[in-house]
Amino acid sequence: MATTERIPHRERRPSLGAPIVDIQGSVSPAGISRPKHKRTFTGFGAGEIKSVEASIPEPQREAWTKHQASGFKDKDGFEQEVVRHVETTLARSMFNCDEQAAYAACSLAFRDRLVLEWNRTQQRQTFADSKRVYYLSLEFLMGRALDNAMLNIGQKDLAKSGLADLGFRIEDVIEQEHDAALGNGGLGRLAACFLDSLASLNYPAWGYGLRYRYGIFKQEIIDGYQVEVPDYWLDFNPWEFPRHDVTVDIQFYGHVQKSTDASGKSIAHWEGGEVVKAVAYDVPIPGYATPSTNNLRLWSSKASGGEFDFQKFNSGDYESSVADQQRAETISAVLYPNDNLERGKELRLKQQYFWVAASLYDIVRRFKKSKRPWREFPEQVAIQLNDTHPTLAVVELQRILIDLEGLEWDEAWNIVTNTFGYTNHTVLPEALEKWSVGLIQHLLPRHLQIIYDINLFFLQTVERQFPNDREILRRVSIIEESQPKMVRMAFLAIVGSHKVNGVAELHSDLIKTTIFKDFVEIFGPDKFTNVTNGITPRRWLHQANPRLSDLIASKTGGYDFLTDLTKLNQVENFVNDKAFRKEWAEIKYANKVRLAKHIKESAGVEVNPSSLFDVQVKRIHEYKRQQLNIFGVIHRYLTLKNMSPEERKKQLPRVTIFGGKAAPGYWMAKQIIHLVNAVGNVVNNDKDIGDLLKVVFLEDYNVSKAEIIVPASDISEHISTAGTEASGTSNMKFVLNGGLIIGTCDGANIEITREIGENNIFLFGNLAEDVEDLRHSHTYGSHNIDPDLAKVFEAIEKGMFGSQQDFAGMITAVRDHGDYYLVSDDFHSYIETHALVDEAYRNQEEWITKCITSVSRMGFFSSDRCINEYAEEIWNIEPLRVEKASDGTGKGEL
């Protein structure tokens, strides 16, 4: 429950040593009546700001205007700002300013400049008073902020030169920054790309998320095993602004009391329980080549009664004196706490409600300042649910409208359904979130009542539509009648939204014909749409691969392709230009040398940059099939071992690179990581094999590591079981950087194939429409393991890579338990396709042609195109016209 009311505290007695005075009389000059403004979370609304400005006396306005802040404008100004921050903010000097201090001072110089545009953007959006979109995502995988800010503002060269004057290399300074640990996989990186595009396209938009103190975890590899340790990324973070005056009280537990008002209307009161305080932290999101700087608001949890109980401390109960604070802070401590335990499940649900309740309180309060009638709420507010994690926002908004604002159910529900859009990210039924009714009853008793009411009214409309079909009621019910009863969050999100979108054409088709088939019957096909994912070319080409970006700019007449990626098609005109091809190949080789250096430093393995670099970096999950990849690597190793030395000399050298985190409670995924490292330990030390095969696992994969890995890839693996990967976005990043793909007909691979041509991608494996039949035959018919895969299993079971017990689960999943992810069915095709990759790579001229052609045809996969589609089809919002502000007043709402 979000409310500004505080739990009453004991009145504090004044200290006897303090003088008590009764102040009387005026404390301001006579004749001036300036209205005093008490900050109310967001400053002034659009209607108030002009009259308030007019009421400020001219001399005061002139003084403010004369002394208003301005960011640096040239190299001297930049150097002056850096030195000022070193000496005054950091209290250091020329003699003890190391690279960490240079990073801090450089970041603060850019942040100072950024925050001026940020203030102006909020002011501009306040004055325009137009519809805003609020993007709710549990993850925002932002990566490093300094390099991004330099490039988006267009001042990286200036900073490079200025830092050199002060004795620092810009690369060393950038390296000091911790990645913002606010996400894990593609879901969070997509949200980050979307924020970049929203700002770059001048849309009025805010992101809302959680400020995780320790991220998901920092991954360390010890003796081949993943070990999770805290990620202390907040030790120094100049990119956030604490808003200690923007707090919301969030209620948990308690009970519901019903009463009747004078008109006979039943009113629900949620009472008692525990209150936790949400504190806002704001992060500026700069657009590229535009002054627009949007906001990402992250919530941190604090104890509502303060951090410290003095009475308990004084009575010697030291541990419990801080217990309330510790319990409250666990809510925003870690992304995706392990939910193998019941307490973990409760903490996850607590996280989700805490975040959406605080965010909705903020959104509703901002709307109420406009004094508009409630029916106009969907005309001013669009809220996008990024997956099912924020689905409780649907229930919370309904609760606010009926319980706190007194609207009738139907009017409130109409507002709710016209406000929300829901993005689905999975076709796996087991990945669709469900929470037990008992847990919700315990944690959020009023919300469970509302969920039951939503379900009742929904099922009544379904029954009227399908009067003779009782079975459909069971299938679409938000409440699953299982033991225990479960609340199906995806169904709640569908019922509570006006649009549901998938993230690739195949995915959107599959959800309409499989998991959400009944809902298409009920609501009609128009409620369901597709917005194929995209990536921001600013980070994933210009920032990650600056030499390639410069080369493309030299042939396309400038950097306009970074804001209109379709202009990449001009690159195809130079596919036969010898000088262009030569530089293209040199850039790829230089990127591979950089990655080889990183591999040596981080993993201790020496690799030859002339080898084919084969990369699979993503979350470790059985459906993404890293196990298929490592089984393929073992097959290659066994094949090489069986060759004569003369035969081996004819083989193509290859480096296979893995990276990604396994969820702490996901045993099988952790086994995959262990096997990769065990195989690497054997292969990398086999003198017979040498450089012909290297296997590397790069620990703690994140955005900044991806910026080194992606530009260096020759072939990348996107090999999920057909029909399981919703879209994937790393496939787009690799192709945009001049790498080719080996992949299944899954997710966005299909659309990439359509755009770049099937001659420029290596596809293999069964199709999505065959998967269910194959699974059925595994279970009820015969299931023969591929002979080559059987040899791989035999090698593992003989102990070639350590104790076979360590990897028995991976083998039995394929051999004895139905091979759900079709590893054996696709293995032969996978091995044959890798042979085609080897063959193609030998012909370097043809390979370079494929790479250049692929990059030139990637214009469709920009996140700018995605955001324009969302804006037009789902949110119904317009970009704001932007003019550089002549003053820096920044009186907009924050």
N, C-alpha and C positions, 0 to 999 in steps of 0.2 A: 504494500500500500504506500503510495507516494503522498506525502502531506507535509506542509510547512509547520504544523503544530509540533511543539516539543513536549516531551514527557515532563510533567512538572517536577522541579527539583526543590530541595529544601532551600529556603531563602538564606542567602549568605549574610552573616552579621558583619558590619564594617569593622575593620581593624581599629583597635583603640588608639593606636599611635598615629592615625591619619587625621589631619584636620578636617572637620566637617564644616563647610561654608554654604551659605544660602546665596547663590549668585542672583543678583537682581539687576535690572536695567539692560540697555541695549549693548551689544558687543560689536556692532557694525556702524559705519558712518551714517549720520542722519540723512534722510532723503533718498536712500537707495534701498529698494525692496527687491532683492534678487531671490527668486525662488530656490530653496535648498532642495537638492535632489538626493534622495537616499537610493543608493543602487539597489535595484530589484531584479537581480539575476541578469537582465539583458539591457539595462539602460532604457532609453526612451523608445517609444513606438513611433511609427511614421507620422502620426497626427500631432504628436507632442513636440517633436524635435525642432520644428521651425519656430514655434511660439517661444520656446525656451531660449533658442539662439537669439531671437529678437530682444528678449528681456535682459540679456547680458550687456552691461554698459560698454560703450564704444572703446574707452581707454583699456578696459580689461581685455576686450577682444583683440585690440591692437597688440597688447603685450603678449598674448598667447600666440598670435600669428607671427609676430616678430621672432619669437624664440622657439617656434615649433621645430621638432626634430626633422632631420633629413638624412637619408642614407648616403654612403660614399658615392661619388660620381666619377672618379677617376682613380688611377693607380696610387697617387699620393694620398688621396682621401682614404683609400682602402688600407694603405700601410699605416696611416695615422690612427685609424680605428683599431687595427690589430694591436699596435703598440699600446694604445690607450687601455684596451681590455687586458692585455698582459699585465700592465702596471697597476691599474686601478681595480679591475674586477677580480683578477687572479692574485694580485699582490706579489707579482714576480718582477723580474727585470731582464735585461739583455743577457745577464750572466747566468741565469738559471732557468731560462725558457727552453724547455725541451720540446720534442715533437708533440707530446700530449697537450702541453700548454699552447703550442702553436695551433693545434686543431681547435682547442676550446676558444681561443681568441678569434680565429678565422670564422668559426661557426657563429660566434656572437656578433661579429661584424655583419655577416650575411643575414643573421636572424633579425638584427636591428632594422635592416633595410626591408626585409620581408614583412615585418610586423606592421610597418607603415602602410604597405599595400593591403595587408590583411584587414587593418582597421577601415581603410577606404572601401574595400570590397563589402564589408559588413554594412557600412553606412549606405553604400549604393543599393544593396539589396533591401535595406530597411526603407529607404525612400521609395524604391520601385514598388514595394509592398505586393510583389507578384507571388505566384505559386512557387513553393520550395519543395525539393525532394530531400527526403531523409533516408539515408542508406544504412540499414541495420545489419551489421555483420559481426559475428563473434570473433572473427579474425581479420586483421589488416596486416599483411606481411609487407611492411613498407620498405625494408632494406635501409641502406644508409641515406641520410638526408642531405649532408653537405654537398656531395657531388651533384645530386639531383637539383638542389637549390641553385648552385653555380650555373648549371647548364640552362635551367628554365629561365633564370634571370638574364642569361646571356653574358656572364662575366667570368667565365672560367679562365680564359686567357689572361685577363687582367689579374685575377687572383694568382695564377701561376707565376706571372712576372713579379708581382708584389711580394709573394712569399720567397721567391728566389733572391730578391733584394735583401730580405731579412734573414737569409741563410738557410731556407728550407726547400725541399723538393715537395711539390704539391702531392705527388703519389704517396709519399711517406706520411704526410699530414692526413690525407683521406683515410689511409689505413688505420688510423688511431680510433676511428668511430666504431662502436658496437652496432651491429644490426639491431633495429627495434624488434624486440622479441614479442610481437603481437599476433603471431600466426604460425602456421605449420606448413600447409600445402597449397594446392592450387586455388582453393576457396579464398584464402586470405590474400594471395597474390592478385587474383582477379579483382577483389575489392580495392586493392591498392592501385591497380591500373585504372579502375573506374574512377577513383577519386582524382587521379591525374588528368583523365580525360574531361571530367565534369568541370574542373577548374580551367583547363586549357580551352574548352569550348564556351566558357563564360556562363555556365548554368548555375543558378542559385541552389546550392546543395550543401548539406552537412552529412558527415559520417558520424555514426555513434557506435562505440565499442567499449571494451573493458581494458583498463590499464593493468596488465599482468605484471606483477613485480618480478617474477622469475621466468617469464615466458612459458613455453611448453616444457623445455628443459634444454640444457646444453648436453650434446651427445659426446661421450668419450668412448673410444674403443680400447678396452683393456683385455689382453689375451684373446682377442678376436670377438669378445662379447660387447654388446652395447651396454654402457653404464650411464644412467641419467644423473646429472648434477645440476644445481640451480644455475640459471643464466642471469648473472648480475649485470644486466644491461642498463640499469637506471643509475649506476654509480655517478655518471655525469651525463645529463641529457639536456642540452641547451635548447632543444626544439619543442619543449612543452612549457605551457604557462599554467601554473596551479591557479585555480579559481576557488580559493578557500571560502569566498562569499557565495559561491554557487553550490549549494548543498541541498539534498533531498533526503527526507527520512523514508526508509523503505521498511514495510512491516512484513513479518513472517509469523507463521503459526497462529495462535489465538482461536477465536470462535466467532460465529455469526449470530447476531440477535436480529429477530424480525420485529418490526413495529408497524403501526398503521397511523398515517397522518390524518388531519382533520377531514380530508376529502375521501377517506377510506382507502387510499392507495397504500399498498404494502411497501415498506422500506427496509432494506437490509443494512445492518451496521456490523462492520468487521472490527472486532474489539480484541484487546489483550495481545499476548504474544511478545515477540521480540522486535526491536527496532534497530536497524543498521543505517548509518549515514552514508550516502553517496556523495563524493566530492568530485567536482569536475576538473579535468585537466585538458587544455586546448592545444591542438597541434596545427600550425598553419600548413596548408597544402597549396604550393604555388603552381599556377598554370604556366605552360610554356609560351613564351613570347607574348604574354598578356599580363596586365596588372592584376587580373583576377587571382585572388588568394582565398580559397575556401577554408572551411574549418572541419577538423576531426575532433570530436569531443569524446574523451575517454573517461570512464568513471572508476574511481578508486573507493574501496570500502573502508570505513572507520567505525569505531564504536560510537553509538549515539550519545552515550553518557560521558564521553571523554576517554582519554587513553589510560587513566590511572585512578584507582580507588584508594585514596589516602587513608580512609578508615581501616581497610583491610591491611594496608601496608604497616600502619602504626601498630596494629594488633599482632604483627609478626607473620601475617599470612601473605608473604611476599609473592608467591607464584600466582595466587588467585587475584592479586591486586591488578594484574595486567591481563587477566583471563578474558574479559569482555573484548578488549582490544584485539587480542590474538585470534579469538573466534571470529570476530568481524572481518579481520584482515585476510583470513583464509579465502574469503569469497573472491577477491581479485588477486590472489597470490599466483595461481598457475592456470594456464590454458589446458582444458580437458583433463581435469584430475582423474586418476585411474578409477573407473567405475565398476571394477570387479567386486568391490565391496558395497554394501548398502549405504554406508556413510558417504562413499564416493558418489553414488547416484544422487543422494540428497544434496551434496555440495554442487554438483553440476546443475541441478534444477534450480537451486538457490542462486547460482551465478546467472542463469538465464533470466530469472524473474527480476533480480536486482538490476540488471542492465536495462531490460526493456521498461521497467517501471520508472526508473530515473529518466530515461530518454523520453518516454511519453509524457511524464510530468513537465519536462522542459518544452516539448513540442506544443502541448496543450496550453501551457502558460503563455508561450509566445503568441499563439493564436488569440487567446483571450484579450491580450493587449490591443488587438485590432478592433475590438468592440463589434465584431461581425456576429450575425446570428449563426447558431450551430450548423444549420443546413449548408452553410458555405464552407464548412471545414474541408471537405474533399476538393473544393476549388482552390484552396490555399495550401493544402498539405498532401503530398504523395509520400507514402512510406513503402520502401521495398524491403521485403524479407529475404535475406541472402541465405537460403536453405531453411530448414525447420527450426534452427536454434532460437530465432526470435518470435516464434509463433505465439507465445504467451502474450505478445503485444496486442493480438486480436482480442483476447479475453480482457486484458487490462483496459483497453480503450472502451470496450463495452461497459466495464465496471465503472469507469470514471463517468461515462455519460449517464448511466441509469442511477447509480448510487450517489454520486457526488453532485452531478449537475441536474438531476431530476428529469431527464428526458424519458419519454415512453420507449418501451422496448423496440418497437418496429422502426421508429424514427432513428434511434441510436444505431440499430443494426444496419440500416441503410447507409448511415454515415460511415460506419466501420468498413463495410464491404466495398464502398467506393473509394476508400482511402488506401487500402493495402493492395500490393502486388506481391506475388510469391514466385521466387526462382527456385526450381527444383534442380538438384545437382546429382541425383543418383537414380539408377533404375534397379538397384539391388533391393529387394523387399526387406532383407534383414538390416539394411542400413537406414531404413526410415525410422525416425525417432519414435519411441513409445515410452510413456511414463506410467507407472502403476497408479491406479485410482487411489490406493491407500496412501501412497507418498504425497500425492497432490492434496488429498484430504487433510493430511497432517500439516503440510507446509503452507498451503494456500487454500484454506477451506472455502472462502467466498468464490474463488475462481473455479473450483470444482462444481459448485452449484450453477455457475454461469455456463460452464462447458456442457453440463447436463441439459440446461435449457436450450442452448444453441443446437445441441444434437436432437432434442425432442422436436423443436420447430422445423428443423431440416428434414428429419425423417417423416414428419407429417406431410410436408410438401412432396417428398418422394412417393409416399403412399398414395397421395392423390394422383400423381403422375403415372404410377404403375400399380393400380389397385389390386392386381391379382398376382403380384410377384413379391412374396414374403422374403425370398432369398436375397433379393437386392438390398433390402433393409439391413440384413445382417452384414452384407459385404461392405456397405458404405458407411455404416455407423461409426461415428467418431469414437465411441466406446467399444472396444473389442471384448466380446464376452468370453474371455479366456480365464484361466486360473493363474495368477490373479487377474482381475479385470485391468485392461490397459487403455490409456488415452492415446489415440493415433494422431500424432501431431501434424503429419502431412495432410491428413484428411481435414483437420481443423483449419490448416492454412488454406486449403482449396476452398472450403466453404466460406471462409472469412475474407476472401480476396476477390477482386473483380477481374484479375488476369493472372494466369499461371503460365510461366514460360520454362521451356527446356533450354539447353545451352549448346545444342548442335542439332542438325536436322534429323539424324538417326535417333538421337536421344529423345527429341520432342515427339517423333513418330512412335517410338517404343513406349513412352509413358502413356500415350493416348490409346495404345492397343494392348497394354499389359496392366501395370499397377494402377492406373487411373481410368481404365476403360469405362467403368460404370459412371464415373463423374462426367465423362464426355456425353454419355447418353442423357444424363440428368440436366446438365447445364448447356449442352450444345457445343459444337467444335470451336465457336468463336471465343470462348473463354480461355482457350489454350492456344499458345502461340510459341514461336521459336525466336530466340535471339542468340545466334552463334557467338560464342565467346571471342574475345580479341585481346590483344596486348598493346601496351603503349610503346610506340617506336622510339619515344624519347629516351626511356631507360634501356630498352632491350636492343637498340641499335646504336643510337647516338652516344649513350653513356657507356654501355658495355663494350662497344666495338668502334671507338672513335675514328680509327683509320679507315674502316670500311664505310662509315658514314661520310667521311670527307671525300672518299673516292666516288661514292654515289653522287654527292653534291656537285662534284666537279663535272659530272656528265649530265646532270639534270637541271643545271642552271641555278643551283643554290639549295637551301635546306627546306624548301617548301614541302618536300615529301614527308617531313616529320609531322606536319599538320594535315597533309592529304596524301596518305600512303599509296593511293592509286597511281601517283606520279612515278612510283618505282617502275612502271611498265616501260619507261624510256630507257631503262638500263639494258633491256633486251636488244636494243639497237647496237650495243657495243659488244655483243657476245663473241664476235669474231675479230675484235680489235686486239692485236697482239700485245700492245703496250698495256692496255686495260687488263687483259687476262694475266699478264706477267705480274702486275701489281696486285691483282686479286689473290693470286697464289702466294705471293710474298706476305701479304697480310695474314692469310690463313696460317702460314708456317710460323710467323712471328707470334701469333696467338697460341699456337701449339707449344712453342718454346716457353712462353710465359706459364702455361699450364704445367708443363713438364717440371719447371722450376718449383712451382707450388706443390706438386706431387712429391718431389724430393724433400722439400722442407717439412711437409706435413705428414707424409706417410713413410718417408725414408726409402722410397723405391725409385731407382733410376730408370727412366723410360726414354726411348728414342723418338724425338719429334717427327722423324720421317715415317714412323709406323702409322698404320690406320688407327685413329682414335675412335673407339666404339663406346658410347656413353649411355648409361641409364641412370638418371638422377631424378628421384621423386619419392614420395612417401612409400615406405615398404609395406606392401599389402599383397596378399595372395592373388587378388584379381588383376593387379598390375604385372604380375608374373615375373618378378625378379628371379624366382626359382627356375623358370624356363630358361632364362638367360644364363644362370650359373651352371645349370645342367648342360647347356650348349657349350659353355666354356670348357667344362670337364671333357665333353666329347671331342672338342678340338685338341685338348691336351693329350688325350689318349691316342688320337689319330697321329699327332706329331710324334709321340713316343714310339709308335709302331713303324715309323718311317726310317729309312736308312739316312745317314748324314747327307748323302747326295740329294735325296728327295727333299729333305728339310730345307736345303739351300734354295729350292725353287718356291718355297712357300712365302706368303705375304706376311710380314710382321704386323702384329696387332696388339694394341693396349686396350683392355676392357676396363672401363671405369664405372664404378657404382657409387651412389651416394643417396642418403635419405634416412629419415628417422622412423623407427617402429614405435607405435603406441606402447607406453610402459606395461600395459596388461596384455599385449598381443604376443603370445608365446611363439606362434608359428613365424611371425614376421622377424622376431628376434633370432630364431633359428636360421632363417635365411641369411641374416647379417653374419652370423657365426660361420656358416658354410662358405660364404664369399671370402671371408678372411682366412679361413682354413685352407681353401683352395689357393688363394694368393700366396700364403706362406710356403706351400709346396712348389707351386709353379715358378714363383719369382726366384727361388733358390736352386732351380734345376739347371745345371750347367749345360745339359744336352739341348735344352730349349733356348736358353739365352734370351735374345730380344724378340724371338719369334712369337712369344706370348707373355704378356704381363697382366696381372689382375690386381686392381687397386680399389680399395674402399676408402673414400674421402670422408672423414668424420665431420659431424656437425654441419651438414649441408644447409646453406641458407642463401639469401638473395645475393649477398656480395660474393659468395663463392660461385654462385650460378653465373655472375657477370664475368668470371674468369673461365668457367668451364664451357659455357654455351658457345662463345665465339671460336673455341678450339676444336669443336666436334667435327669429325668427318661423317660419321653415321651415328644417329641416336635411336634408341629403342623405345617404341611406344606399342607395346605388345600385349596389352590387356586382352582377356578373353572377349571375343566379339559380343557386343551388347552390354558390356559392364561399365565402360568408361563413358561418363556423360559427354565430355568434350575433350578435356585435356587442353592445356595452353602451352606447356613446355614444347610440344611438337611445333607450335607456331614460332617460338623463340629460336629453336634450332634452325629451322628452315630460313628464317629471316636473316640469320647470321651466316648463311652459305654452307649449311650442313644438310645432308640428305637423311631420309628416314627409312628405317625398317619397321614395319608396323602391321597390325591387323586392320581389317575393315571395321573400325570402331571409332566412336566419337568424332572429333573433327578431322581425323585422318581421311575420312571419306571426302569432306569438302576441300581439304588441302589437295587431295588427288585430283579432284575436279578442276581446281584452279591451276595447279602447276603441271598437270599432265601425268598420266600413269607411267610414262617412260622415266620420270624423274623421282619415283618413289618405289620402294621395295616392299610390296604387300605379300602377305602369306596367311595361311590359316583358314579355319572354317568361318562361315558367315553367321551372323546373328540368328538368322532364321533356322539354322541347323542345330543350334546349341541345345535346345530343350530335348530334341530327339536323341542327340548323342548322350546326354545325361541319363535319359530314360533307358537307353540300351545298356549303359554302364551298370545301372542298378538292376535291371530286370533281364538283360540279355547277356551276351558274352563281352568281356572287356579284355582285349589283348594289348599288352604294353608294347610300344614300338621297340623293335630289336636293338636299335642304337641306344635308346634310353635305358633299356634293360642292362646294357653294358656299363652305362654310367652308374646305375644303382649298384651294380656288382662291385665296381671300384670303390664306391663309398662304403659299402658293407664289408669290404675286405680291410677297411681301415686305412686306405691310402691317404685320407685327409684328417686322420685322428679317429677317435673313438666313434664307431658306427652308431652307438647308442645316441650320440648327440644329434644325429640327423635322421633317426629312424622315423620320426613323425612326418617329415617331408616326403619320405618314400612311401610310407603306408597311405598317406592322403591320396597319392596317385594310384598306387597298386591295389590297395585293399578297400579304400573308402569312396570309390565312385569317381575319383578324378574330376571333382566338380568344376575345376577351371580348365579342363581339357588340355593339360600339359602334354600328355602322351599323344592325343589326337593331332596336335599341331606340331609335334616335335620334328617329324620328318620334313615337313614343309619349311619349318624354321631353319633347319640345318641346310637344306638345299638353297634357300634364299640367301643365307650368309655366304654360300659358295658363289652366288651371282654377285654379291657385294664385292667379294675379293676380286673377281674377274673384272668387274667394272672399274674398281679402283686402280688396277694395273694400267688401264688406259687413262692416264692423267688428263690428256687433252679433252677426251669425251666427258670425264668426271667434272672438270671445270665448267664445261658447257652446261651440264646438268645443274650445277650449283648456281651459276649466274642466271640461268633461265628460271629456276625456282624462286630466287630472291625477287626477280623482276615481276613475278606473278602473285606476290603475297599481299598486294594492296588491300584485299578484302578483310584481312585479319587484324585490323586496327581496333583498339578499344574505343576510339573516337566514333567509328561506324556503329559499334554496339550502343554507345550512349545515345547517339542520335535516334536509333531505333527504339530504345526504351522511352526516350522523351516523347517521341511521336505516337507510339502504339500503346504505351502503358501509363506514363506519368502525365502526359498532356501539359508539358512545361516548355517555356521558351527561354533561349539564352538572353542575358541582359546585354544591352549595348554598353560598351565600355569606353570611357574617355579617361585619360590620365587626369587625376585630380590636381588642381593647381595649389591646393592647400593640403595640409596633413591633419585636418581636424579629426577625422575618424570618429565621428559621433554616432556611428551605427551601433546596432545592438550586438552584444556578444553574450 
